[in-house]
């Protein structure tokens, strides 16, 4: 049986509501998202008046 890693999977955007629900479990809250955006590890994308977040992979 083969284990799937993050490298095997194409980046999938998360809707801002999903990200907000996820960070509610973090002590730091939304600051975690902002911290990831600054070094461009996470990118904010707008589409049809919705905000999405997508992980940036090196070389992509």
NORRA-V717575 format. One line per field, one symbol per residue. psi: psi as a letter, one per 40 degrees, with the letter a starting at -180 (. if undefined). burial: I if it has 16 or more other C-alpha atoms within 10 Angstrom, else O. A space follows every 10 residues. Layout:
# NORRA-V717575
psi = ???
burial = ???
This chain:
# NORRA-V717575
psi = hhhhiddehi hhihiddddd ddeeeideae ddddddddef dhhhhhhfei hihhhhihe.
burial = OOOOOOOOOO OOIIIIOOOO OOOOOOOOOO OOIOOOIOOO OIIIOOOOOO OIIIIOOOOO
